[in-house]
Amino acid sequence: MAQLVKDPVCGRTVNAERSQFFTEYGGMIYHFCCTHCKETFLKEPERYAKEEHHESFER
């Protein structure tokens, strides 16, 4: 079963297991639908980092 998470920037649903765009911030992994959303997050991570939009850092 796919692990679906929300892109914290645009809100789209992303399959965390297949995501090519992700980053670690504050001990959590955030997944994105595209490079643009990842770059937007990295400019202001504190703005987008919310508990419901990540998976635990431990895989």
Beta strands, then each sheet from edge to edge (+ up, - down):
strand 1: 4-6
strand 2: 13-15
strand 3: 21-25
strand 4: 28-32
strand 5: 55-56
sheet 1: 1+ 2-
sheet 2: 3+ 4- 5+
end
